[in-house]
Amino acid sequence: SDGRFIAPTGAQVVELGVRNATIHQVDEKVEVDDLGKLAQIYEGILENLLLE
């Protein structure tokens, strides 16, 4: 991830994504259920940030 380039600046880096055994391969794919879970995580983060 690009986080490895940002972290040395001292900025906090959080990397989010789905588990993926085929990442960066031909026919890369993810499970639909995993996308739903990730969407819930993003939604929770945004709610927390906007409520601060």
mmJSON file of the N, C-alpha and C atoms, coordinates in Angstrom:
{"data_MODEL":{"atom_site":{
"group_PDB":["ATOM","ATOM","ATOM","ATOM","ATOM","ATOM","ATOM","ATOM","ATOM","ATOM","ATOM","ATOM","ATOM","ATOM","ATOM","ATOM","ATOM","ATOM","ATOM","ATOM","ATOM","ATOM","ATOM","ATOM","ATOM","ATOM","ATOM","ATOM","ATOM","ATOM","ATOM","ATOM","ATOM","ATOM","ATOM","ATOM","ATOM","ATOM","ATOM","ATOM","ATOM","ATOM","ATOM","ATOM","ATOM","ATOM","ATOM","ATOM","ATOM","ATOM","ATOM","ATOM","ATOM","ATOM","ATOM","ATOM","ATOM","ATOM","ATOM","ATOM","ATOM","ATOM","ATOM","ATOM","ATOM","ATOM","ATOM","ATOM","ATOM","ATOM","ATOM","ATOM","ATOM","ATOM","ATOM","ATOM","ATOM","ATOM","ATOM","ATOM","ATOM","ATOM","ATOM","ATOM","ATOM","ATOM","ATOM","ATOM","ATOM","ATOM","ATOM","ATOM","ATOM","ATOM","ATOM","ATOM","ATOM","ATOM","ATOM","ATOM","ATOM","ATOM","ATOM","ATOM","ATOM","ATOM","ATOM","ATOM","ATOM","ATOM","ATOM","ATOM","ATOM","ATOM","ATOM","ATOM","ATOM","ATOM","ATOM","ATOM","ATOM","ATOM","ATOM","ATOM","ATOM","ATOM","ATOM","ATOM","ATOM","ATOM","ATOM","ATOM","ATOM","ATOM","ATOM","ATOM","ATOM","ATOM","ATOM","ATOM","ATOM","ATOM","ATOM","ATOM","ATOM","ATOM","ATOM","ATOM","ATOM","ATOM","ATOM","ATOM","ATOM","ATOM","ATOM","ATOM"],
"id":[1,2,3,4,5,6,7,8,9,10,11,12,13,14,15,16,17,18,19,20,21,22,23,24,25,26,27,28,29,30,31,32,33,34,35,36,37,38,39,40,41,42,43,44,45,46,47,48,49,50,51,52,53,54,55,56,57,58,59,60,61,62,63,64,65,66,67,68,69,70,71,72,73,74,75,76,77,78,79,80,81,82,83,84,85,86,87,88,89,90,91,92,93,94,95,96,97,98,99,100,101,102,103,104,105,106,107,108,109,110,111,112,113,114,115,116,117,118,119,120,121,122,123,124,125,126,127,128,129,130,131,132,133,134,135,136,137,138,139,140,141,142,143,144,145,146,147,148,149,150,151,152,153,154,155,156],
"type_symbol":["N","C","C","N","C","C","N","C","C","N","C","C","N","C","C","N","C","C","N","C","C","N","C","C","N","C","C","N","C","C","N","C","C","N","C","C","N","C","C","N","C","C","N","C","C","N","C","C","N","C","C","N","C","C","N","C","C","N","C","C","N","C","C","N","C","C","N","C","C","N","C","C","N","C","C","N","C","C","N","C","C","N","C","C","N","C","C","N","C","C","N","C","C","N","C","C","N","C","C","N","C","C","N","C","C","N","C","C","N","C","C","N","C","C","N","C","C","N","C","C","N","C","C","N","C","C","N","C","C","N","C","C","N","C","C","N","C","C","N","C","C","N","C","C","N","C","C","N","C","C","N","C","C","N","C","C"],
"label_atom_id":["N","CA","C","N","CA","C","N","CA","C","N","CA","C","N","CA","C","N","CA","C","N","CA","C","N","CA","C","N","CA","C","N","CA","C","N","CA","C","N","CA","C","N","CA","C","N","CA","C","N","CA","C","N","CA","C","N","CA","C","N","CA","C","N","CA","C","N","CA","C","N","CA","C","N","CA","C","N","CA","C","N","CA","C","N","CA","C","N","CA","C","N","CA","C","N","CA","C","N","CA","C","N","CA","C","N","CA","C","N","CA","C","N","CA","C","N","CA","C","N","CA","C","N","CA","C","N","CA","C","N","CA","C","N","CA","C","N","CA","C","N","CA","C","N","CA","C","N","CA","C","N","CA","C","N","CA","C","N","CA","C","N","CA","C","N","CA","C","N","CA","C","N","CA","C","N","CA","C","N","CA","C"],
"label_alt_id":[null,null,null,null,null,null,null,null,null,null,null,null,null,null,null,null,null,null,null,null,null,null,null,null,null,null,null,null,null,null,null,null,null,null,null,null,null,null,null,null,null,null,null,null,null,null,null,null,null,null,null,null,null,null,null,null,null,null,null,null,null,null,null,null,null,null,null,null,null,null,null,null,null,null,null,null,null,null,null,null,null,null,null,null,null,null,null,null,null,null,null,null,null,null,null,null,null,null,null,null,null,null,null,null,null,null,null,null,null,null,null,null,null,null,null,null,null,null,null,null,null,null,null,null,null,null,null,null,null,null,null,null,null,null,null,null,null,null,null,null,null,null,null,null,null,null,null,null,null,null,null,null,null,null,null,null],
"label_comp_id":["SER","SER","SER","ASP","ASP","ASP","GLY","GLY","GLY","ARG","ARG","ARG","PHE","PHE","PHE","ILE","ILE","ILE","ALA","ALA","ALA","PRO","PRO","PRO","THR","THR","THR","GLY","GLY","GLY","ALA","ALA","ALA","GLN","GLN","GLN","VAL","VAL","VAL","VAL","VAL","VAL","GLU","GLU","GLU","LEU","LEU","LEU","GLY","GLY","GLY","VAL","VAL","VAL","ARG","ARG","ARG","ASN","ASN","ASN","ALA","ALA","ALA","THR","THR","THR","ILE","ILE","ILE","HIS","HIS","HIS","GLN","GLN","GLN","VAL","VAL","VAL","ASP","ASP","ASP","GLU","GLU","GLU","LYS","LYS","LYS","VAL","VAL","VAL","GLU","GLU","GLU","VAL","VAL","VAL","ASP","ASP","ASP","ASP","ASP","ASP","LEU","LEU","LEU","GLY","GLY","GLY","LYS","LYS","LYS","LEU","LEU","LEU","ALA","ALA","ALA","GLN","GLN","GLN","ILE","ILE","ILE","TYR","TYR","TYR","GLU","GLU","GLU","GLY","GLY","GLY","ILE","ILE","ILE","LEU","LEU","LEU","GLU","GLU","GLU","ASN","ASN","ASN","LEU","LEU","LEU","LEU","LEU","LEU","LEU","LEU","LEU","GLU","GLU","GLU"],
"label_asym_id":["A","A","A","A","A","A","A","A","A","A","A","A","A","A","A","A","A","A","A","A","A","A","A","A","A","A","A","A","A","A","A","A","A","A","A","A","A","A","A","A","A","A","A","A","A","A","A","A","A","A","A","A","A","A","A","A","A","A","A","A","A","A","A","A","A","A","A","A","A","A","A","A","A","A","A","A","A","A","A","A","A","A","A","A","A","A","A","A","A","A","A","A","A","A","A","A","A","A","A","A","A","A","A","A","A","A","A","A","A","A","A","A","A","A","A","A","A","A","A","A","A","A","A","A","A","A","A","A","A","A","A","A","A","A","A","A","A","A","A","A","A","A","A","A","A","A","A","A","A","A","A","A","A","A","A","A"],
"label_entity_id":["1","1","1","1","1","1","1","1","1","1","1","1","1","1","1","1","1","1","1","1","1","1","1","1","1","1","1","1","1","1","1","1","1","1","1","1","1","1","1","1","1","1","1","1","1","1","1","1","1","1","1","1","1","1","1","1","1","1","1","1","1","1","1","1","1","1","1","1","1","1","1","1","1","1","1","1","1","1","1","1","1","1","1","1","1","1","1","1","1","1","1","1","1","1","1","1","1","1","1","1","1","1","1","1","1","1","1","1","1","1","1","1","1","1","1","1","1","1","1","1","1","1","1","1","1","1","1","1","1","1","1","1","1","1","1","1","1","1","1","1","1","1","1","1","1","1","1","1","1","1","1","1","1","1","1","1"],
"label_seq_id":[1,1,1,2,2,2,3,3,3,4,4,4,5,5,5,6,6,6,7,7,7,8,8,8,9,9,9,10,10,10,11,11,11,12,12,12,13,13,13,14,14,14,15,15,15,16,16,16,17,17,17,18,18,18,19,19,19,20,20,20,21,21,21,22,22,22,23,23,23,24,24,24,25,25,25,26,26,26,27,27,27,28,28,28,29,29,29,30,30,30,31,31,31,32,32,32,33,33,33,34,34,34,35,35,35,36,36,36,37,37,37,38,38,38,39,39,39,40,40,40,41,41,41,42,42,42,43,43,43,44,44,44,45,45,45,46,46,46,47,47,47,48,48,48,49,49,49,50,50,50,51,51,51,52,52,52],
"pdbx_PDB_ins_code":[null,null,null,null,null,null,null,null,null,null,null,null,null,null,null,null,null,null,null,null,null,null,null,null,null,null,null,null,null,null,null,null,null,null,null,null,null,null,null,null,null,null,null,null,null,null,null,null,null,null,null,null,null,null,null,null,null,null,null,null,null,null,null,null,null,null,null,null,null,null,null,null,null,null,null,null,null,null,null,null,null,null,null,null,null,null,null,null,null,null,null,null,null,null,null,null,null,null,null,null,null,null,null,null,null,null,null,null,null,null,null,null,null,null,null,null,null,null,null,null,null,null,null,null,null,null,null,null,null,null,null,null,null,null,null,null,null,null,null,null,null,null,null,null,null,null,null,null,null,null,null,null,null,null,null,null],
"Cartn_x":[0.837,0.0,0.873,0.271,1.0,1.252,0.623,0.831,2.289,3.038,4.462,5.261,4.766,5.444,5.014,3.814,3.269,3.698,3.768,4.078,5.373,6.45,7.684,7.545,6.493,6.29,5.772,5.388,4.841,3.32,2.714,1.248,0.748,-0.406,-1.011,-1.64,-1.386,-1.887,-2.736,-3.917,-4.783,-5.084,-4.836,-5.084,-6.28,-7.269,-8.476,-8.664,-9.139,-9.44,-10.007,-10.43,-10.983,-9.88,-10.126,-9.187,-9.283,-8.144,-8.171,-6.982,-7.234,-6.162,-5.71,-6.492,-6.153,-5.732,-5.317,-4.993,-3.896,-4.12,-3.191,-2.868,-3.806,-3.623,-4.684,-4.474,-5.493,-6.763,-7.895,-9.193,-9.289,-8.691,-8.798,-10.269,-10.614,-12.009,-12.089,-13.247,-13.528,-14.934,-15.205,-16.529,-17.475,-18.698,-19.697,-19.927,-19.987,-20.18,-19.06,-17.824,-16.694,-16.836,-17.361,-17.577,-18.605,-19.648,-20.658,-20.074,-19.23,-18.59,-17.675,-16.927,-16.025,-16.818,-17.939,-18.789,-19.28,-19.616,-20.052,-18.921,-17.714,-16.556,-16.354,-16.38,-16.237,-17.332,-18.551,-19.676,-19.462,-18.997,-18.745,-17.652,-16.608,-15.512,-16.02,-16.768,-17.295,-18.239,-19.095,-20.003,-19.215,-18.18,-17.364,-16.633,-16.095,-15.376,-16.313,-17.501,-18.434,-19.086,-19.113,-19.715,-18.745,-17.464,-16.467,-16.515],
"Cartn_y":[-1.184,0.0,1.235,2.346,3.614,4.104,3.471,3.843,3.77,2.877,2.736,3.979,4.766,5.998,7.169,7.099,8.184,8.06,6.844,6.612,7.286,7.275,7.924,9.423,10.051,11.483,11.745,10.673,10.824,10.839,10.864,10.835,9.453,9.425,8.148,7.548,6.27,5.585,4.4,4.307,3.151,2.565,1.286,0.625,-0.301,-0.121,-0.932,-1.648,-2.847,-3.596,-4.948,-5.654,-6.988,-8.032,-9.182,-10.292,-10.766,-11.044,-11.342,-12.208,-13.475,-14.395,-14.163,-13.42,-13.207,-11.77,-11.044,-9.63,-9.434,-8.476,-8.102,-9.258,-10.153,-11.265,-11.179,-11.942,-12.039,-12.577,-12.025,-12.434,-12.191,-11.101,-10.732,-10.633,-11.122,-11.067,-10.979,-10.526,-10.476,-11.011,-11.42,-11.911,-10.728,-10.861,-9.801,-9.514,-10.556,-10.358,-9.514,-9.729,-8.949,-7.474,-7.195,-5.799,-5.134,-5.874,-5.33,-5.004,-5.904,-5.672,-4.45,-4.331,-3.192,-1.887,-1.922,-0.732,-0.307,-1.27,-0.95,-0.299,-0.787,-0.201,1.244,1.47,2.835,3.744,3.244,4.036,4.416,3.463,3.745,4.779,4.683,5.656,7.05,7.151,8.458,9.033,8.2,8.684,9.234,8.506,8.96,10.255,10.372,11.59,12.788,12.573,13.681,14.111,13.229,13.568,14.294,14.277,14.939,16.43],
"Cartn_z":[0.0,0.0,0.0,-0.354,-0.335,1.082,2.064,3.457,3.869,3.259,3.613,3.246,2.292,1.91,2.787,3.334,4.146,5.606,6.117,7.532,7.989,7.2,7.663,7.915,7.421,7.658,9.065,9.76,11.099,11.118,9.94,9.863,10.27,10.894,11.245,9.991,9.786,8.6,9.038,8.47,8.688,7.323,7.186,5.91,6.067,5.219,5.272,3.945,4.025,2.811,3.16,2.145,2.369,2.253,2.871,2.715,1.273,0.679,-0.743,-1.128,-1.377,-1.765,-3.205,-3.982,-5.393,-5.684,-4.651,-4.825,-5.878,-6.752,-7.819,-8.754,-8.948,-9.878,-10.97,-12.029,-13.069,-12.422,-12.768,-12.213,-10.712,-10.241,-8.823,-8.45,-7.261,-6.827,-5.315,-4.835,-3.4,-3.176,-1.954,-1.595,-1.389,-1.863,-1.701,-0.224,0.61,2.052,2.652,2.175,2.681,2.311,1.122,0.727,1.626,1.988,2.894,4.253,4.758,6.061,6.001,4.913,4.762,4.663,3.963,3.867,5.247,6.098,7.462,8.255,8.06,8.751,8.298,6.978,6.455,6.998,7.021,7.526,8.988,9.797,11.205,11.4,10.602,10.692,10.341,9.259,8.851,9.893,10.458,11.503,12.687,13.099,14.231,13.917,12.722,12.348,12.26,11.729,11.55,12.853,13.84,15.123,16.046,15.722,16.581,16.428],
"occupancy":[1.0,1.0,1.0,1.0,1.0,1.0,1.0,1.0,1.0,1.0,1.0,1.0,1.0,1.0,1.0,1.0,1.0,1.0,1.0,1.0,1.0,1.0,1.0,1.0,1.0,1.0,1.0,1.0,1.0,1.0,1.0,1.0,1.0,1.0,1.0,1.0,1.0,1.0,1.0,1.0,1.0,1.0,1.0,1.0,1.0,1.0,1.0,1.0,1.0,1.0,1.0,1.0,1.0,1.0,1.0,1.0,1.0,1.0,1.0,1.0,1.0,1.0,1.0,1.0,1.0,1.0,1.0,1.0,1.0,1.0,1.0,1.0,1.0,1.0,1.0,1.0,1.0,1.0,1.0,1.0,1.0,1.0,1.0,1.0,1.0,1.0,1.0,1.0,1.0,1.0,1.0,1.0,1.0,1.0,1.0,1.0,1.0,1.0,1.0,1.0,1.0,1.0,1.0,1.0,1.0,1.0,1.0,1.0,1.0,1.0,1.0,1.0,1.0,1.0,1.0,1.0,1.0,1.0,1.0,1.0,1.0,1.0,1.0,1.0,1.0,1.0,1.0,1.0,1.0,1.0,1.0,1.0,1.0,1.0,1.0,1.0,1.0,1.0,1.0,1.0,1.0,1.0,1.0,1.0,1.0,1.0,1.0,1.0,1.0,1.0,1.0,1.0,1.0,1.0,1.0,1.0],
"B_iso_or_equiv":[0.0,0.0,0.0,0.0,0.0,0.0,0.0,0.0,0.0,0.0,0.0,0.0,0.0,0.0,0.0,0.0,0.0,0.0,0.0,0.0,0.0,0.0,0.0,0.0,0.0,0.0,0.0,0.0,0.0,0.0,0.0,0.0,0.0,0.0,0.0,0.0,0.0,0.0,0.0,0.0,0.0,0.0,0.0,0.0,0.0,0.0,0.0,0.0,0.0,0.0,0.0,0.0,0.0,0.0,0.0,0.0,0.0,0.0,0.0,0.0,0.0,0.0,0.0,0.0,0.0,0.0,0.0,0.0,0.0,0.0,0.0,0.0,0.0,0.0,0.0,0.0,0.0,0.0,0.0,0.0,0.0,0.0,0.0,0.0,0.0,0.0,0.0,0.0,0.0,0.0,0.0,0.0,0.0,0.0,0.0,0.0,0.0,0.0,0.0,0.0,0.0,0.0,0.0,0.0,0.0,0.0,0.0,0.0,0.0,0.0,0.0,0.0,0.0,0.0,0.0,0.0,0.0,0.0,0.0,0.0,0.0,0.0,0.0,0.0,0.0,0.0,0.0,0.0,0.0,0.0,0.0,0.0,0.0,0.0,0.0,0.0,0.0,0.0,0.0,0.0,0.0,0.0,0.0,0.0,0.0,0.0,0.0,0.0,0.0,0.0,0.0,0.0,0.0,0.0,0.0,0.0],
"pdbx_formal_charge":[null,null,null,null,null,null,null,null,null,null,null,null,null,null,null,null,null,null,null,null,null,null,null,null,null,null,null,null,null,null,null,null,null,null,null,null,null,null,null,null,null,null,null,null,null,null,null,null,null,null,null,null,null,null,null,null,null,null,null,null,null,null,null,null,null,null,null,null,null,null,null,null,null,null,null,null,null,null,null,null,null,null,null,null,null,null,null,null,null,null,null,null,null,null,null,null,null,null,null,null,null,null,null,null,null,null,null,null,null,null,null,null,null,null,null,null,null,null,null,null,null,null,null,null,null,null,null,null,null,null,null,null,null,null,null,null,null,null,null,null,null,null,null,null,null,null,null,null,null,null,null,null,null,null,null,null],
"auth_seq_id":[1,1,1,2,2,2,3,3,3,4,4,4,5,5,5,6,6,6,7,7,7,8,8,8,9,9,9,10,10,10,11,11,11,12,12,12,13,13,13,14,14,14,15,15,15,16,16,16,17,17,17,18,18,18,19,19,19,20,20,20,21,21,21,22,22,22,23,23,23,24,24,24,25,25,25,26,26,26,27,27,27,28,28,28,29,29,29,30,30,30,31,31,31,32,32,32,33,33,33,34,34,34,35,35,35,36,36,36,37,37,37,38,38,38,39,39,39,40,40,40,41,41,41,42,42,42,43,43,43,44,44,44,45,45,45,46,46,46,47,47,47,48,48,48,49,49,49,50,50,50,51,51,51,52,52,52],
"auth_comp_id":["SER","SER","SER","ASP","ASP","ASP","GLY","GLY","GLY","ARG","ARG","ARG","PHE","PHE","PHE","ILE","ILE","ILE","ALA","ALA","ALA","PRO","PRO","PRO","THR","THR","THR","GLY","GLY","GLY","ALA","ALA","ALA","GLN","GLN","GLN","VAL","VAL","VAL","VAL","VAL","VAL","GLU","GLU","GLU","LEU","LEU","LEU","GLY","GLY","GLY","VAL","VAL","VAL","ARG","ARG","ARG","ASN","ASN","ASN","ALA","ALA","ALA","THR","THR","THR","ILE","ILE","ILE","HIS","HIS","HIS","GLN","GLN","GLN","VAL","VAL","VAL","ASP","ASP","ASP","GLU","GLU","GLU","LYS","LYS","LYS","VAL","VAL","VAL","GLU","GLU","GLU","VAL","VAL","VAL","ASP","ASP","ASP","ASP","ASP","ASP","LEU","LEU","LEU","GLY","GLY","GLY","LYS","LYS","LYS","LEU","LEU","LEU","ALA","ALA","ALA","GLN","GLN","GLN","ILE","ILE","ILE","TYR","TYR","TYR","GLU","GLU","GLU","GLY","GLY","GLY","ILE","ILE","ILE","LEU","LEU","LEU","GLU","GLU","GLU","ASN","ASN","ASN","LEU","LEU","LEU","LEU","LEU","LEU","LEU","LEU","LEU","GLU","GLU","GLU"],
"auth_asym_id":["A","A","A","A","A","A","A","A","A","A","A","A","A","A","A","A","A","A","A","A","A","A","A","A","A","A","A","A","A","A","A","A","A","A","A","A","A","A","A","A","A","A","A","A","A","A","A","A","A","A","A","A","A","A","A","A","A","A","A","A","A","A","A","A","A","A","A","A","A","A","A","A","A","A","A","A","A","A","A","A","A","A","A","A","A","A","A","A","A","A","A","A","A","A","A","A","A","A","A","A","A","A","A","A","A","A","A","A","A","A","A","A","A","A","A","A","A","A","A","A","A","A","A","A","A","A","A","A","A","A","A","A","A","A","A","A","A","A","A","A","A","A","A","A","A","A","A","A","A","A","A","A","A","A","A","A"],
"auth_atom_id":["N","CA","C","N","CA","C","N","CA","C","N","CA","C","N","CA","C","N","CA","C","N","CA","C","N","CA","C","N","CA","C","N","CA","C","N","CA","C","N","CA","C","N","CA","C","N","CA","C","N","CA","C","N","CA","C","N","CA","C","N","CA","C","N","CA","C","N","CA","C","N","CA","C","N","CA","C","N","CA","C","N","CA","C","N","CA","C","N","CA","C","N","CA","C","N","CA","C","N","CA","C","N","CA","C","N","CA","C","N","CA","C","N","CA","C","N","CA","C","N","CA","C","N","CA","C","N","CA","C","N","CA","C","N","CA","C","N","CA","C","N","CA","C","N","CA","C","N","CA","C","N","CA","C","N","CA","C","N","CA","C","N","CA","C","N","CA","C","N","CA","C","N","CA","C","N","CA","C","N","CA","C"],
"pdbx_PDB_model_num":[1,1,1,1,1,1,1,1,1,1,1,1,1,1,1,1,1,1,1,1,1,1,1,1,1,1,1,1,1,1,1,1,1,1,1,1,1,1,1,1,1,1,1,1,1,1,1,1,1,1,1,1,1,1,1,1,1,1,1,1,1,1,1,1,1,1,1,1,1,1,1,1,1,1,1,1,1,1,1,1,1,1,1,1,1,1,1,1,1,1,1,1,1,1,1,1,1,1,1,1,1,1,1,1,1,1,1,1,1,1,1,1,1,1,1,1,1,1,1,1,1,1,1,1,1,1,1,1,1,1,1,1,1,1,1,1,1,1,1,1,1,1,1,1,1,1,1,1,1,1,1,1,1,1,1,1]
}}}
